[in-house]
């Protein structure tokens, strides 16, 4: 009997991500993800001031697009290395590159130097995400994955709510350079909590895998460049812009295909469909969200502060959805959570479309988009959980990079396409056209979400 009680006590201790053996790693990764997210939000706030002070207004768009391209390269490179040597060394290198990029940005005397720093930030940030995914797979048991990804969702939601405000305070009272340099110091401190877990991991090379694929690295860079072109062309008008966007999209799809699991574009069951759902959900949700403040300003004449409340409500409900799916854990299958989240996203986008057509009270849109935030909270963590559950040990890095690449491609690609649709729509039809396109995407997402359930689970 005492032995049985001891076993039960051990199981209870290991049923939480805050158990003593996980606590430092959990907190370290949370703060690390929080800081990466904060930096992403903060840059949006301070970049207009920075470009003005450094006389680099013509490089403004490139300052945002450059880390998107370099992030693709960082994701794929981290996936290649982690599958062969584990996440220990890649995460050390990724954090170092990210911090060097921050310090370069913080000390930049011209816009060219700042963009160079942003490129390094993109490489490091993309690699950090992939390496952390693999670290989770190696350190935490499977039944805790939904809980740790729920915590990560919170690490992104909090900066979305307070990041721009805090960045503004720092820029006003300490100077814009501290938005970059100060974060670099905090990243190093947060990483110290992860180091003990990394030291316990083996870095012996996997003999079953060949050398790092230079082809995949080249294709990652090409995909990133194509995504940059889509972003820049999505903000322009004219027939040539549309043709250029179509060409860039074709290049991106052709280049990204070998970077995703086989069967992704044919919607094979299990892992391939899981990756494809990330493309659709990122595209559909964020393709609408970027236009909501614009809609509220144009049709409801709301100021930026009040229009931003709709995004705050969505972020809060995102946390609720993430918490709920983590609480449910293995009681509910990941494919079910993804389907429920997709239906919630359909409700949200339908509400946005109805708002653009019928102009109901703004509270209708706030509530509808909050439902969408809840749905995203259900979907995003479970996509990651499902991906790791369907990945053999020597595929965790590749599949983690595939998930993050799919996220970037869906977000940037659909936003660019939406920009062209909005620009070419008839007068008064811009919002309706963009929201209708996203509604079509989320309907496809609902249709394919049941296919994320695997036929058979591979052995670790």
Secondary structure, 3 states (H helix, E strand, C coil): CHHHHHHHHHHHHCCCCCCHHHHHHHHHHHHHHHHHHHHHHHHHHHHHHHHHHCCCHHHHHHHHHHHHHHHHHHHHHHHHHHHHHCHHHHHHHHHHHHHHHHHHHHHCCCHHHHHHHHHHHHHHHHHHHHHHHHHHHHHCCHHHHHHHHHHHHHHHHHHHHHHHHHHHHHHHHCCCHHHHHHHHHHHHHHHHHHHHHHHCCCCCCCCCCCCCCHHHHHHHHHHHHHHHHHHHHCCCCCHHHHHHHHHHHHHHHHHHHHHCCCCCCCCCCCHHHHHHHHHHHHHHHHHHHHHHHHHHHHHHCCCHHHHCHHHHHHHHHHHHHHHHHHHHHHHCCHHHHHHHHHHHHHHHHHHHHHHHHHCCCHHHHHHHHHHHHHHHHHHHHHHHHHHHHCCCHHHHHHHHHHHHHHHHHHHHHHHHHHHHHHHHCCCCCHHHHHHHHHHHHHHHHHHHHHHHCCCCCCCC
